[in-house]
Amino acid sequence: MSIIIYHKNLKVLTTNKISEKQTIDYFKYLGNRLIIQGLKMNRKLPEQIKIYKTYVNQIQNIKRYKLKIEDIDYYACCVLALWKLGVYDVDDNNSPIYIAPIRKTSRRKTALQ
């Protein structure tokens, strides 16, 4: 399994594999950490949601090749925070986050072998 975060028009921006060390709870923890940081700065949840959505929209208006790695990291954290807050859903087609299932490889034997 892996978590895929998309840029505008469903172009893959980052892909992170889900493993024993980096479980789904780990990625929710990353979003939660950003939310807690905002609460420590006395920002209420509706205000944080508005800020994160604004940042996501601004990044999606920038060409993907012009993005800096810091912008991509913060974008991913904003998407994870919005997922943690329930704004984005991994099953929604309009959300920039998706959890891909495990890819199964075919092990067919050919007639030539």
C-alpha positions in Angstrom: 0.0 0.0 0.0 1.1 3.6 -0.5 -0.2 7.1 0.1 -0.3 9.2 -3.0 -0.6 13.0 -2.8 -1.7 14.7 -6.1 -1.0 18.1 -7.6 -3.5 19.8 -9.9 -5.1 17.6 -12.6 -4.2 14.4 -10.8 -0.5 14.6 -11.4 1.4 12.6 -8.7 3.4 14.9 -6.4 4.6 12.5 -3.8 4.2 8.8 -3.1 5.0 7.3 0.3 4.9 3.5 0.9 3.1 2.3 3.9 5.3 0.0 5.9 5.7 -1.3 9.4 7.5 1.9 10.4 5.4 4.3 8.4 1.8 3.1 9.0 -1.3 5.0 8.1 -1.3 6.2 11.8 2.1 7.7 11.2 0.8 9.8 8.3 -2.2 10.9 10.4 0.3 11.8 13.2 2.1 14.1 10.8 -1.1 15.9 10.0 -2.0 16.0 13.7 1.3 17.5 14.5 0.6 20.4 12.2 -2.9 20.9 13.8 -1.4 20.9 17.3 1.2 23.5 16.2 -1.6 25.7 15.0 -3.5 25.2 18.3 -0.4 26.3 20.2 -0.4 29.5 18.2 -4.0 30.1 19.3 -5.6 29.3 15.9 -9.0 27.7 16.1 -9.8 24.7 13.9 -12.0 26.5 11.4 -9.3 29.1 10.9 -6.7 26.4 10.4 -8.9 24.6 7.8 -9.2 27.9 5.9 -5.4 28.5 6.0 -4.6 24.9 4.9 -7.1 25.1 2.0 -5.8 28.4 0.9 -2.2 27.1 0.9 -3.3 24.0 -1.1 -5.0 26.1 -3.7 -2.0 28.4 -4.0 0.4 25.5 -4.5 -2.0 23.9 -7.1 -1.8 27.1 -9.1 2.0 26.9 -9.4 3.5 24.7 -12.0 4.8 21.4 -10.5 8.3 21.8 -11.8 8.6 25.2 -10.2 7.9 23.9 -6.7 10.6 23.8 -4.0 11.0 20.7 -1.9 10.0 22.8 1.2 6.8 23.8 -0.5 6.0 20.2 -1.4 6.7 19.0 2.2 4.4 21.7 3.7 1.8 21.0 1.0 1.8 17.3 1.9 1.5 18.1 5.6 -1.5 20.4 4.9 -3.2 17.7 2.9 -2.6 15.2 5.7 -3.9 17.7 8.3 -7.0 18.3 6.2 -7.4 14.5 5.9 -7.1 14.2 9.7 -9.7 16.9 10.2 -12.1 15.1 7.8 -12.1 17.7 5.1 -10.5 15.4 2.6 -11.5 11.8 2.1 -9.3 9.2 0.4 -12.4 7.7 -1.3 -13.3 11.1 -2.9 -12.2 11.7 -6.4 -11.8 15.5 -5.8 -9.4 15.0 -2.9 -5.6 15.3 -3.5 -4.9 12.2 -1.4 -5.4 8.6 -2.2 -4.4 5.3 -0.5 -3.4 2.8 -3.2 -4.0 -0.8 -2.5 -1.2 -3.4 -2.6 -0.2 -4.2 -6.2 -0.3 -7.9 -7.0 2.1 -9.1 -9.5 1.1 -11.8 -11.9 3.1 -15.0 -11.7 1.8 -16.8 -14.8 3.9 -19.4 -16.4 4.1 -19.1 -20.1 3.8 -22.1 -22.4 7.3 -21.6 -23.6 8.9 -22.5 -20.2 
